[in-house]
Every structure is written in structure tokens, then in C-alpha cells.
Amino acid sequence: MDLKKLEDILKIKLPHIGGVSFQKDDVIHCENRIGGTVLPLGVAGPLHINGQHAKGDYYIPLATTEGALVASVNRGSKAISASGGASSGVELVGVTRGPVFEVKNISQALSFKKWLDEHLSLLKKEAEKTSSHLKLLKLGARITGNYVYVRFYFNTGEAMGMNMATIATDKIVSYIENKTKASCLAISGNFCVDKKPAWLNFISGRGRRVWAEAIIKKDLVKTILKTSPQKLFEVWLAKCMMGSIMSGGMGFNSHFANVVAAFFAATGQDLAHVVEGSMGVTTMKVLENGDLYVSVYLPAVMLGTIGGGTKLAIKKEALSIMKVTSSDALAEILGCAVLAGELSLLSSLAEGSLAKAHTRLGR
């Protein structure tokens, strides 16, 4: 299906969709492509980061149509930077793929689980035949009835690596079926857990775990954020903690997904992984001297600096704004941007200015 054919079928014209151009060297993974779509791109910052991998002042590209979002992250960045910056850290968990196997009974399931543990080194060899950039880190298995769910964890280097993990898992599955009595029903049995909210991802992590924290001086809370540390703490406790408990929420935060979605759209990440990025915890505490401690924890960040949508020239430009090639550094920048967004939104709620901000910037 091309654009002209679709226009003829529908008897409409789509000049703007058809007018979006791509660079000749862009690798575009989109079937039946008729053109493109665009989002406004803003930058927040500079945000000063004292991370393990990201160190310095960063401007953060955010693609969104939500008024007030970039301004909010910008305000949070200002407060953090004026207070000495944010500290951040990242830990590789691994990209996961979770096939489901069928066996005859529980006894066979337990034997199969034991076989997997005892043959991890052989499974590593099979997986790593598929790419020199991939390593099988570990596996975990769970049994229910005659089903065995296996979760493989892969290091895919600087790529987000979901396709690499799927190809490697397919290779592993073929080896397993050849060596055991287990039959793979699906290469993804929802034990990955890919692009779905799940406590398994929250607790065990997926992709990368990311932390960011800052101490905001009490006078800057007043002058930049227009509230007080105590009021901020009270709003955080009522909203992020108690409100999340009362609603059965899986994210003890204000709006992680807002910043993650805008950051992913700007930098060419797989947008569906915003689901995992929406999970996490915001923490606040008023210190003895009256300053405010604030932190965020994102347990399942799926991103990369190469592969997928990052191949598009416009996404490469957005990535170049941050001058990073390391996915660990990119994850830390995202974590600090989320921190800035949390700080600013909770301040707006504490101040009572959320509706005013959206009236002014969101219409």
C-alpha cells in the first residue's frame, strides 16, 4: 500500500503525511509506509548531573504535544542544578525473553527446571552464536501445572536489544527441544514481561535499573518551586504513597510516563516500553536542616543508543544534543529528567498552580 493508492481508495488527500521526508541512509522499519508523522520537540535544562556515567550539564530533548511538560522538567532542572545537581546510578539487569514450555507432569517439569540450571553454560554458547554483541546472563524458571515458564536475561550492549534477545531465544529453544522432552508452546509466554505492566518487572527489573537523587535547598524550594519542603513532603506522601496504595497502583510516582514517553519519542526508542518506564518510586524527605531530599527509582528502563528508531537521522540529532554514546549514560540522564519532572509537578500540586499552568501553556 502506497500513499497514492490509499488516497484513491479513501478519496482524500494526505499532503502533510506524505510530505514528511526521511534521509536516504535512514533505516525505516515500517511496513506499508505512506509517509511520516512529527511531534514538537523542546529541550529542558541545563540539568547538572553527577552520575556514574553521565557527568556534566545536559540539555534534554523531549517530544510532546502536552503543554507545560517541557516547562515543568525545565523548572525542576533549574532547582536541581542550583542545588548542586543530581546524583545518578544505573545497573544492568538484562533484556528478557520468556518462552513457555509444555511437559507431561509436575515431575517432568521439576526435572526440566533442574536441567536448565545445570546446562546454563551450554545455553549461553547457543545464544551467543547469534550475535557477537549479545551475552546470556542468567535464567529463571517457574512452574504451574505442566507449564514451565523460563525468563532469559541478555546483555545486548548499547542496543535496547529486544530483537537480538528474541533471535537468541529462538536458538536456545531449538537446542532445548532437541535435548529434552519439553515442547515450546510460544517463544514469548508473557514471562518476559514485554510491554506490559507486571510486578515481576517491578521487583526483578528489566533492561536497566536507574536511580537519581538530589537535595534541594529550602530557600530554592521557596524561590524556584514556590512552596515549602514540608508542604512538598505532605503532597508526596498523600499522592505517591497513600494514593497509589488506595488505587492499587503499580507506580508510586507522579508522572514518570510523561517524561519517559517524551524522551523516548525524541530519541527513537520503542514507545511501547513506556509501560515499563511508568513503574517506579518517588521518595521525599525533609532533612534536619530543612532542605528537601528527593529521589526516583525506575526498575525497568528499556532503551539504547543504537538500533531501532535511533537509526533515523532526526533521532540521531536529538541524541547528539546530549553528547552520549553509552546507554548507561543515556539511562542516567533519563532518570535525572524524571527526577526533575517529579519535583516540579509535586511542587505545582503543593502550590495549587497545576490548573493555571495548563490553562496558560496547555491550550
C-alpha positions in Angstrom: 0.0 0.0 0.0 1.4 3.4 -1.0 0.1 6.9 -0.3 -1.4 7.5 -3.7 -3.3 4.2 -3.6 -4.7 4.9 -0.2 -5.7 8.4 -1.2 -7.5 7.0 -4.2 -9.3 4.4 -2.1 -10.4 6.9 0.6 -10.9 9.7 -1.9 -8.9 12.1 0.4 -5.6 13.9 0.2 -2.9 13.5 2.8 -0.3 16.1 1.8 1.3 16.6 5.2 1.7 12.9 6.0 3.2 12.4 2.5 5.3 15.4 2.9 7.4 14.1 5.7 10.8 13.1 4.3 13.5 10.8 5.5 17.2 10.8 4.9 18.5 8.4 2.2 20.5 6.5 4.8 17.7 6.1 7.3 16.8 2.5 8.1 13.0 2.6 8.4 11.3 -0.5 9.8 7.7 0.4 8.9 5.5 -1.7 6.6 3.0 -0.2 4.2 4.6 3.2 4.8 2.7 6.1 3.4 4.8 9.0 4.9 5.6 10.1 8.5 4.4 12.0 11.5 6.1 14.6 13.6 6.0 15.8 17.2 7.0 19.2 18.5 10.5 18.9 20.1 11.5 21.0 23.1 14.6 21.0 25.3 14.8 21.3 29.1 17.9 22.2 31.0 20.7 22.6 31.5 20.4 19.9 34.2 23.6 19.2 36.1 24.3 15.5 36.7 26.9 13.9 38.9 26.4 10.3 37.7 28.4 7.2 37.3 28.3 7.5 33.6 26.6 10.9 32.9 28.7 13.8 34.2 28.1 17.5 33.5 25.4 19.8 32.2 22.8 18.3 29.9 20.1 19.7 27.7 17.3 17.1 27.5 15.2 16.7 24.2 11.6 16.0 24.9 9.0 15.4 22.1 5.4 16.0 23.2 2.2 17.8 22.5 1.4 18.2 26.1 1.7 21.8 27.1 3.6 22.5 30.4 5.6 19.3 30.3 8.8 20.7 29.0 8.4 23.8 31.2 7.9 21.5 34.2 11.0 19.5 33.6 12.9 22.7 32.9 11.8 24.2 36.3 12.8 21.0 38.1 16.2 21.1 36.3 16.7 24.6 37.4 16.1 23.8 41.1 18.3 20.7 41.0 21.2 22.4 39.2 21.1 25.4 41.5 21.3 23.0 44.4 24.5 21.3 43.1 23.0 18.8 40.7 21.5 15.3 40.7 23.4 12.1 41.5 22.5 9.1 39.5 23.3 5.4 39.1 22.4 2.5 36.8 22.5 -1.2 37.0 22.2 -3.7 34.1 19.5 -6.3 34.6 19.3 -7.6 31.1 16.7 -7.6 28.3 14.4 -10.5 28.9 12.5 -13.0 26.7 10.3 -15.6 28.4 9.2 -18.7 26.5 6.7 -21.2 27.8 7.3 -24.9 27.6 4.9 -27.8 28.0 5.8 -31.1 29.7 3.7 -34.1 30.8 3.5 -33.5 34.5 5.0 -31.8 37.5 7.7 -34.4 38.0 8.9 -33.8 34.4 8.6 -30.1 35.0 10.9 -30.2 38.0 13.4 -32.3 36.1 13.3 -29.9 33.2 13.9 -26.9 35.5 16.9 -28.7 37.0 18.2 -29.5 33.6 18.0 -25.8 32.6 20.1 -24.7 35.7 22.7 -27.4 35.1 23.1 -26.6 31.4 23.2 -22.8 31.5 26.8 -22.7 30.1 25.7 -24.7 27.0 22.7 -22.4 26.6 25.0 -19.4 26.7 27.1 -20.9 23.9 24.0 -21.4 21.7 22.6 -17.9 22.4 25.9 -16.2 21.7 26.2 -17.8 18.3 23.6 -15.4 17.1 25.5 -12.2 17.8 28.9 -11.1 19.0 27.2 -8.2 20.8 25.0 -10.5 23.0 25.6 -12.3 26.2 23.2 -14.6 28.1 23.5 -13.5 31.7 21.2 -15.8 33.6 17.8 -17.5 33.6 14.9 -18.1 36.0 12.1 -20.6 35.7 8.6 -21.0 37.3 6.3 -24.0 37.1 2.5 -24.1 37.1 0.8 -27.4 36.2 2.6 -28.9 33.2 3.8 -25.5 32.0 7.3 -24.2 32.6 8.0 -20.5 32.1 11.6 -19.6 31.5 12.9 -16.0 31.7 16.3 -15.4 29.9 18.3 -12.3 30.7 20.6 -10.9 28.0 23.2 -8.2 27.8 22.7 -6.6 24.4 25.4 -3.9 24.7 24.4 -0.4 23.6 21.3 -1.6 21.8 17.9 -1.9 23.6 18.1 -5.4 22.1 14.7 -6.8 22.1 15.1 -8.3 18.6 18.5 -9.6 19.5 17.0 -11.3 22.5 14.2 -12.9 20.5 16.6 -14.3 17.9 18.9 -15.7 20.6 16.0 -17.2 22.5 14.8 -18.9 19.3 18.2 -20.5 19.0 18.1 -21.6 22.6 14.6 -23.1 22.3 15.7 -25.2 19.3 18.6 -26.6 21.4 16.4 -27.3 24.4 13.7 -29.1 22.4 16.4 -31.2 20.7 17.9 -32.2 24.1 14.9 -32.6 26.3 11.3 -33.8 26.3 9.9 -30.2 26.7 8.0 -28.6 23.9 8.0 -24.8 23.4 4.4 -23.5 23.0 5.4 -19.9 22.5 8.7 -18.1 22.3 7.0 -15.4 24.4 4.8 -16.7 27.2 4.3 -13.3 28.9 7.0 -14.2 31.4 9.4 -11.6 29.7 7.3 -9.4 30.6 7.5 -7.3 27.5 5.5 -4.0 27.1 3.0 -4.9 29.9 2.7 -3.8 33.5 3.8 -6.5 35.9 5.2 -6.9 39.4 7.9 -9.2 38.1 9.4 -6.4 36.2 9.0 -4.0 39.2 10.7 -6.5 41.6 13.2 -8.2 39.4 13.9 -5.4 37.0 14.2 -5.4 33.2 16.7 -3.7 30.9 18.3 -1.3 33.4 17.5 -0.2 36.9 18.0 3.5 37.3 18.3 5.8 40.3 18.5 9.6 40.7 18.5 11.8 43.7 19.1 15.4 44.8 19.0 17.6 47.8 17.1 20.9 47.1 18.0 23.7 49.4 15.0 25.0 51.3 15.4 28.6 50.0 15.4 27.3 46.4 12.2 25.3 47.1 10.6 28.6 48.1 12.0 30.8 45.3 12.0 28.4 42.3 9.3 25.9 43.2 7.1 28.3 45.1 6.3 26.1 48.0 8.0 24.7 51.1 9.8 21.4 51.8 7.2 20.3 54.4 4.2 21.0 52.0 6.0 19.1 49.2 6.5 16.2 51.6 2.9 16.1 52.6 1.7 16.2 49.0 4.2 13.4 48.1 3.0 11.2 51.0 -0.7 11.7 50.2 -0.3 11.3 46.4 2.6 9.0 45.6 2.4 6.7 48.6 -1.2 6.6 50.1 -2.9 7.5 46.8 -1.1 4.7 45.0 -2.0 2.3 47.8 -5.6 3.2 47.7 -5.8 2.8 43.9 -3.7 -0.4 43.7 -1.3 1.4 41.5 2.0 -0.1 40.3 3.8 3.2 40.1 4.4 5.1 43.3 5.2 8.3 41.4 3.6 11.4 40.0 4.1 11.1 36.3 7.1 9.0 35.2 5.4 8.0 32.0 5.1 11.7 30.9 8.8 12.3 30.8 9.7 8.7 29.7 7.3 9.0 26.7 8.6 12.4 25.6 12.2 11.3 26.0 11.6 8.0 24.1 9.8 9.8 21.3 12.6 12.3 20.9 15.4 9.8 20.9 13.9 7.0 18.8 13.2 4.4 21.5 10.4 1.8 21.2 7.4 3.8 22.6 5.7 0.7 23.9 8.4 0.4 26.6 6.9 3.4 28.2 4.8 0.8 30.0 7.8 -0.5 31.9 9.1 3.1 32.3 5.9 4.2 34.0 6.7 2.0 37.0 8.8 3.2 39.9 9.0 5.0 43.2 9.5 8.7 44.1 10.8 9.3 47.6 10.9 12.6 49.5 12.2 13.5 53.0 12.6 16.8 54.8 16.1 16.9 56.3 17.0 18.2 59.7 18.3 21.4 58.3 15.0 22.0 56.4 16.4 21.0 52.9 14.4 18.6 50.8 15.8 15.2 49.8 14.1 13.8 46.6 14.9 10.6 44.7 13.4 8.4 42.0 13.8 4.7 41.2 13.0 3.2 37.8 13.3 -0.6 37.9 12.7 -1.4 34.2 14.2 1.1 31.7 14.4 -0.3 28.2 16.5 2.0 25.9 19.6 2.1 23.7 21.8 4.4 21.8 22.0 2.2 18.7 19.5 0.2 16.7 15.8 0.6 16.0 14.5 4.1 15.7 17.8 5.6 16.8 18.9 5.0 13.2 16.7 7.8 12.0 18.7 11.0 11.3 16.3 13.2 13.3 16.6 10.9 16.3 20.4 10.9 15.9 20.3 14.6 16.1 18.3 14.5 19.3 20.7 12.1 20.8 23.6 14.3 19.8 22.2 17.1 21.9 23.2 15.1 25.0 26.5 14.0 23.5 26.4 10.5 24.8 27.1 7.1 23.2 26.7 5.0 26.2 23.3 3.5 27.0 24.1 3.6 30.7 24.7 7.4 30.5 21.5 7.8 28.5 19.6 5.9 31.2 21.1 8.1 33.9 20.1 11.3 32.0 16.5 9.9 31.7 16.4 9.2 35.4 17.5 12.7 36.3 15.0 14.2 33.8 12.3 12.1 35.5 13.5 13.4 38.9 13.2 17.0 37.6 9.7 16.3 36.4 8.6 14.7 39.7 9.9 17.6 41.7 8.2 20.2 39.6 4.8 18.5 39.3 4.6 17.8 43.0 5.6 21.4 43.6 2.8 22.6 41.3 0.3 20.5 43.2 1.6 21.8 46.5 1.4 25.3 45.3 -2.0 24.8 43.7 -0.9 26.0 40.3 -1.4 22.9 38.1 -4.6 24.1 36.5 -3.2 27.6 36.0 -0.1 26.2 34.3 -2.2 24.1 31.9 -4.5 26.9 31.2 -1.6 29.1 30.3 0.6 26.5 28.4 -1.6 23.6 27.6 -4.3 25.1 25.5 
